[in-house]
Amino acid sequence: MNNVKGGKTDLSIIVPVFNHEQYISRCFDSILGQKTGFVYEIIVGDDGSKDRSKEIIEEYIDSCKFQALSNSK
């Protein structure tokens, strides 16, 4: 995997989320499946989703250099 926790990040991928439980896994799988020659991080901003988006995001946190931001109300 090209993502290594710690060290220099060459690219930040920002994924805004609000009630996207049907699509978020496909999005993350697509990002993580890319073959690259650089280190990237995924920054996810959840704007208080009411569906299972937050749980799905948490499943991916250990997969890569991953940062989850939540706006829970």
matplotlib code that plots the C-alpha trace (Angstrom):
import matplotlib.pyplot as plt

x = [0.0, 1.3, 0.0, 2.3, 1.3, 3.7, 6.3, 5.8, 2.5, 2.5, -1.2, -4.3, -7.6, -10.6, -13.9, -16.9, -19.7, -23.3, -25.6, -23.5, -23.6, -24.6, -21.5, -18.7, -17.2, -17.0, -15.4, -12.7, -12.1, -11.5, -9.1, -7.2, -7.0, -5.0, -1.5, 0.7, 4.3, 3.5, 2.2, -1.3, -3.7, -7.5, -9.3, -13.0, -15.3, -18.6, -21.2, -23.4, -24.7, -27.7, -27.2, -24.3, -21.7, -19.8, -19.5, -18.3, -15.7, -14.4, -14.0, -11.5, -9.5, -6.7, -6.5, -4.2, -3.1, -6.6, -8.1, -11.8, -13.4, -16.9, -19.4, -21.8, -24.6]
y = [0.0, 3.4, 5.0, 4.8, 6.4, 9.1, 10.7, 13.1, 13.3, 14.3, 14.5, 15.1, 13.8, 15.4, 13.6, 15.5, 13.2, 13.6, 10.5, 8.7, 5.2, 3.7, 5.2, 5.8, 2.2, 2.3, 5.8, 4.6, 1.4, 3.3, 5.7, 2.9, 0.8, 3.4, 2.5, 5.5, 6.5, 8.9, 9.0, 10.3, 10.9, 10.8, 13.5, 12.7, 15.4, 14.0, 16.7, 14.9, 12.0, 10.3, 7.0, 4.5, 6.7, 7.3, 3.5, 2.8, 5.6, 4.1, 0.7, 2.3, 4.4, 1.7, 1.1, 4.0, 7.5, 8.5, 11.4, 11.6, 14.9, 14.8, 17.6, 15.8, 17.8]
z = [0.0, -0.8, 2.3, 5.3, 8.6, 9.5, 7.3, 4.4, 2.6, -1.1, -1.6, 0.6, -0.7, 1.0, 1.0, 2.4, 3.7, 4.6, 4.6, 2.0, 3.5, 0.1, -1.7, 0.9, 0.8, -3.0, -2.8, -0.3, -2.1, -5.3, -3.7, -1.9, -5.1, -7.0, -7.8, -7.2, -6.6, -3.8, -0.3, 0.2, 3.1, 3.1, 5.1, 5.6, 6.9, 8.2, 8.6, 11.2, 9.0, 10.4, 8.6, 9.0, 7.3, 10.5, 11.3, 7.7, 8.0, 11.3, 9.5, 7.1, 9.6, 10.0, 6.3, 5.5, 6.5, 7.3, 9.2, 10.1, 11.1, 12.5, 13.0, 15.3, 16.7]

ax = plt.figure().add_subplot(projection="3d")
ax.plot(x, y, z, "-o")
ax.set_aspect("equal")
plt.show()
